[in-house]
Structures are given as C-alpha cells and as structure tokens.
Amino acid sequence: MMHTTLVSTQQVADHLADWRAFDCRHDLMKPELGAQQYKEAHIPGALFASLDHDLSARKTGKNGRHPLPEFETFVRWMGAQGLRSSDQIVCYDAANGSMAARLWWMLRWAGHQAVAVLDGGLAKWTKEGRPVDSVVPQFKPTIYPGKRSLLAVDAPSLHQNLKGAVLVDARAPARWRGEQEPIDPVAGRIPSARNRFNMENLQPDGTFKSSEQLKIEWGAVVGGGKPSELIHYCGSGVAACHNLLAMEVAGLGGGKLYPGSWSEWISDPARPREKS
C-alpha cells in the first residue's frame, strides 16, 4: 500500500527494514542544530536532509531565505541518496511536521508519490520509547527518473496576476497582520492574502487533526472556490508546505506553492505589501 500524506509511528516501526526515512530537523534560529541532533540520534536507517543545503538553492538576496533548488539539481540529490521510484519514503522532523512537509512537497514535485510525513515526528517516536541510533547508513547511488509533477508559482507571474490570485499565508496571525516580524526585515503580507496559521492543522499533542476536521476548517478557508485555486506561501516556503499537506489529508488537494514566499516578495520594492 502506498502512503502519500501521513504515517503513524507504529507503521514506521513495522517497516524500518524496507522504507526509506529522512530526518528533516531544522531550527531557523540555529541552522546547524538539526545536523548536530541527527548525528547524536535518529530513527534507524534515516538519512539527514538539510533545509539549507539540500532542500534550498543558494541565496542571492533576491530569491528568499529558502529558494527552491533547480529541478535537475534536486533530482540528482535524490539519486545521490540512493532513492528508487519504488521506495516508500517517510519524512520527519522534531515534532510538528513543518520541516518534513517541505521535503514531502519537493519529492512530489519531482514525481515521487509514495512519500508521507511521520505524524507527531521524532517527539512522538521517542516518547513511545522507540529505537534511535547514531549510525549514518550508506546507500548505493541511483539515477532517479525525476518528472516535474507539481507547479511552483514564481514571483513575476504572481505579481502580474495578483488581482486574481487566491493567496493563503501560513504564518502566525501577528505576522500576517504585520504587527511583528521576527525573521524578515519587513513586516506585512501580500495583498488580499487570507491567513491560515499552519499550527492550526495540529492537535495539542502535535499530531494532525482528523481528515474530517481538517476538511471542515479548510473548507472555510477555500470558501466558494476550488482548492486548486489556492496559492500557499509563508516566510520562506516551508510552513506553506505544511498547509498543503493538511489540505491533502483533508482530501482537498491541488493547491500550489509560492516557494519564494514573503522573504522573496519583499526583496523587490515594486511588489505591493499591506498590513491590517
């Protein structure tokens, strides 16, 4: 059975020998912390996927904090990890799935459908007393047959078609309103963007809400439109992937990602901004 959204800790435990896992832990304020934590302990068989070095392109000052790498570059990375098109892949991070969702989206972007996020992440895994180790596994490189399968929206096309765009901002409400901005140099939002804080996708224990509950909540965000009309963004194209995952869990797939997000948008003063 192919898993394409979420998997449980029990499911991963049952398939440690035959599923591929990636540790996506990352701290925006301490960028090297994830790699350090991976070296200390991780789910057996997992490789580390660095948000800054593996899942992002080089920053130019104009392309955001976590610019999407070139498609061919990412597909080569997949091959270097020894991935095959038949692999079931599991992505996890420290807890809530925000970082893991970035790799989940990118693998689907490259045409790999059998990829899911570990619900509750490493926090749930370790709380349940499941095994961890510090062994870095070795996999024979492959040539992965990547096929571009999802649409990423770029800044010029979004700016040109802004009047008709249906935008969803995944940042915390205070950042969406422009009241505070702890990371980027300018506060505010892209004009007309709706707000759906990605942490609202979760229950208090850090696992995702039920598909039924997410369908009700995301149905309100979509309103009378179509899920496929939504363009998701956040600060740097990470938390927005969490919202895209939640919509898939809810059965409301088809939304698009603007990977450059707010950090890219504000790099050009000609692009409009607004605050509440």
N, C-alpha and C positions, 0 to 999 in steps of 0.2 A: 504493500500500500504506500502510495506517495503522500508525503506530508508537505503542505505548502504554506501554512500560516504559523501555527503554534504546536509545540510538542511538550509533553509533561516530563518531569524528572524521571518518572518510572519508565517511560518509553525510551528515554536516552540510556538509562541504566540497562535496559534489556538489549540495547543494540550497540554497546560500547565497542564490540568487535567488528561491526560491519558498517556503521555510519561514520561519516566524517564530521568533525567538530572544529569550530573556530572560536577562539577566545577574543572578544572584541572590547575588553575593558579599556576605558579611557576616562581621564579626568581633564576637563577643559582648562582648569587652573594649574594642573600638574601633568603636563602632556606625557612625561616618561613613566608615570606611575603604573599605567596598565601593563607595560612590558616588564616592569620590575615585579609586579604581582604575579604575572604569568610565570616568570622564572621560578618564583617561590612555590607556587602550587596552582594546578589547573586540572580540569577534567581529563582523565587519562585518554591519550590519543589526540588531544586537541592541539592545533597549531595556533600561533598568535597572528591576528590581523590588526595591524596598526592603522588607526584612523588617519593619522598624519602622513605616514609613509607608504602605506599600501592602498588605502581607500580614498586618497586625495592626490591631486596633482600639485605641482609646485605653485606656491602663491606668488602673484605678481604685484599685489597691491590693488588690483582692479578686478580680480576674479573671486573674491570672497575668502573666508577663512578655511574652508574645506572644499576647494573646487573639485569637481568631478574629473577623474583622470581621463585621458583619451581612451576610447573604447578598446582599441587594439592593445594598449598598454595593460589594461585591466585583464583582458583575456590571456595575455602572456603570463601575468601574475597567477591566474587560476591554474594554468598549465604547470608553472613552477611549483605549485603546491601539490601537484600530482592528482588534480581533480579529473574525474571522468564524467561524462554526461549521464551515466547510470547511477552516480553516487547520490545517496540521501545525505544532505548537508544540514547540520544544526549550528546555528549561531547563538552565542550567549555573551552576556556582559555581567557586570557585578550584580545587577538586580532587575531593573525595570524594563530592559529590552530596548532602550533608546539607541544605544550604540550598535547593538546587534542588528537592529532593524535597518541600519544603513547598509551593512553587508548583505542582508536579506534582499533589499531592493536592488543592489548592484548585481547580485548573482542572477536575479530575474531579468534585469536589464540585459545581461549577457546571454539570456536564453535558457538558464538553468531553472527549471520549475520545481524540482524536488529539494526545496530549501525551506526551513522553518526556524523559528526563534524559540529558544528554551523559555517556557513560561515561568517567571519567577527568578530566572537567571542563577548565577552561582550562589547567591544568598540562600535561595531555597534548597539548592543542591547540598550545600554544606550544613544547613540547619537540619536536614534529614540524615546527616551522618554518612553521606555517600562518599565514595573514594575520590581522592585527588592525588596527584603526584607531580614531580618536577621534571619528568623525562620529556625531552623535546623529540617527538617522533620524526622519522625520516621516511619520505615517500618518493617513489621514482617519478621524475617529471613526465608530463604528458604534453601533447599538443591538443589543447581544448578547442573544440569546434564552436566557438562563440557565434551567436546570431543575435543581433540587436533586436530586442523584443519589447522594450518599453520606451516611451517618449519622454525625454528630458527637455523641459522648456528653457530657452535661453533668455537672457536679459533683453537683447534688442527686440526679439519678437514679442515678449511680454509688454515691453514699453509701447510698441507700435499698436498692440491690440488691447491695451489696458482697459479701455472703456467697456469692452465686452467680456473681460475676464472675470471668473468667479474664483476668488482667492481665499484660502484658509491659512491663517497664521497659527503655528503650533506653539508659539512662545507663551510664557506666563502672561496673564491679563495685564499686569502693570507695565510690562514691556510693550505689549500690543497697543496699549493706550498711550505710550510714550512718556509715562511718568518716571520711569527709571530705565537705565541701560547699563548693566554691569560688565558687558563684554565689548560691545561695538562702540565706536566713537560718536555715533549719532543715535538719538532715541526717536521712536516713531514707528510707523508702519507703511506698507504700500497702500495707496488709496483704495478704498472700498473693501479691504480685506476683512473677512469675518475672523473671529477668534475661536479656536478650539485648542486649549492647552492640552498638550499630549498626555500629561499626567492624569487627566480626567478619564483616560482609557482604562485605568487600573483600579483594582480593589485596594483596600487598606493594606493587604499583605503583599502588595507588589505584583500580583498576578493580574492578568487581563480580566476585565468584566466578561460576562457571558456574551455569546454572539447575539442573543435576543436583546439584551440590554444595550449593547453597542449599536444594534440596528435601530433601536428607538432613538438613542441620543444622536447618532449620526444622521438619521433621517431628518431630525430637526435642523441640523446644520445644512444639509443638502436642500431642504425646503422643497419647492415645487420643481426643481431642476433635476438633472441626471447626475449620478455620481461621477460619471466620466467627464463632466464639465469642470470639476473642481481642480484647481491648481494649488498644490501644497507648498508652503515654504516655512522657514523658521529663521534662525540666526545664520546657520551655515549649511543647511541641507541635511541635518541629522535627525532632529526631533520630528521633522516633517515626514520622514520615513516611518516613524512610529505611528503617525496618524494614518498613513497609507496602509500599514499593516492592520490597524484596528478596523479600517473600512473593509479590508479583505475578510477579516474574521467575521464581520457583520454581514458579509455577502453583498457588499456594495462596492465592488471593485471597479477599476478603470480610471481612477484618478491619476493625475500627472504630478510630477515633481519639478519644482524650480530649484535645482541644486545650489545655485549661487546664493539664493535667499537674500536676507536683509543685508548681510555683510558685503555682498557684491553690489546690491542695488544702490547703496549709499555711496559707492565709490565714484559715481558719476553725478555731479550736482544737477545735471539736466533732468534726472529722473525725479518725478514728483514724490513727495512724502506728506504724511498727515499725522496728526495727533488728536486724541479725543479732548 
